[in-house]
Amino acid sequence: MKLRKQPTFLVEGVVNMTSAEMLAYEKELEENQRTVRQMVLDSLEDVRAGKGRDFNEFFDELEKKYQNV
């Protein structure tokens, strides 16, 4: 029995991947995108609920903290 070599793909010019590895990679990317989207939506809900901080206040604190470094 002769084994056939699986086709490989070049991903972003860096890695050769088999089709199974490519599918797993795409699935992981999609999952990461869903996670990030959910985090953004959760953050927007927090802002709507008044849980966020005033960015001017936040950056003023950072500026004071690192002014004399």
C-alpha positions as CSV (number, residue, x, y, z in Angstrom):
1,M,0.0,0.0,0.0
2,K,1.5,3.3,-1.1
3,L,0.7,6.3,1.1
4,R,-0.2,9.5,-0.6
5,K,1.4,12.7,0.6
6,Q,-1.1,15.2,1.9
7,P,-1.2,18.5,0.1
8,T,0.5,21.3,2.0
9,F,-0.3,25.0,2.1
10,L,1.8,28.1,2.7
11,V,0.3,30.2,5.5
12,E,1.3,33.9,5.5
13,G,4.6,32.9,3.9
14,V,5.8,31.2,7.0
15,V,4.6,27.6,7.6
16,N,3.8,24.6,5.4
17,M,0.6,23.0,6.7
18,T,-1.4,19.9,5.7
19,S,-5.1,20.4,4.9
20,A,-6.0,19.0,8.4
21,E,-3.6,21.4,10.1
22,M,-5.0,24.2,8.0
23,L,-8.5,23.4,9.0
24,A,-7.5,23.3,12.7
25,Y,-5.7,26.6,12.3
26,E,-8.7,28.2,10.6
27,K,-11.0,26.8,13.4
28,E,-8.7,28.3,16.1
29,L,-8.7,31.7,14.3
30,E,-12.5,31.7,14.1
31,E,-12.7,30.9,17.8
32,N,-10.3,33.6,18.7
33,Q,-12.3,36.1,16.6
34,R,-15.6,35.1,18.3
35,T,-13.8,35.5,21.7
36,V,-12.6,39.0,20.8
37,R,-16.0,40.0,19.5
38,Q,-17.6,38.8,22.7
39,M,-15.1,40.7,24.8
40,V,-15.9,43.9,22.8
41,L,-19.6,43.4,23.2
42,D,-19.2,42.8,26.9
43,S,-17.1,46.0,27.2
44,L,-19.8,48.0,25.4
45,E,-22.4,46.7,27.8
46,D,-20.2,47.7,30.7
47,V,-19.9,51.2,29.3
48,R,-23.7,51.4,28.8
49,A,-24.1,50.3,32.4
50,G,-21.8,53.0,33.6
51,K,-19.0,50.6,34.7
52,G,-16.3,52.2,32.6
53,R,-13.8,54.8,33.7
54,D,-13.3,58.3,32.4
55,F,-10.3,58.0,30.0
56,N,-9.2,61.6,30.7
57,E,-8.9,60.7,34.4
58,F,-7.1,57.4,33.6
59,F,-4.5,59.1,31.3
60,D,-4.0,61.9,33.8
61,E,-3.1,59.3,36.4
62,L,-0.7,57.6,34.0
63,E,0.9,60.9,33.1
64,K,1.4,61.8,36.8
65,K,2.8,58.4,37.5
66,Y,5.4,58.5,34.7
67,Q,6.2,62.2,34.5
68,N,9.3,62.0,36.6
69,V,10.6,58.6,35.4
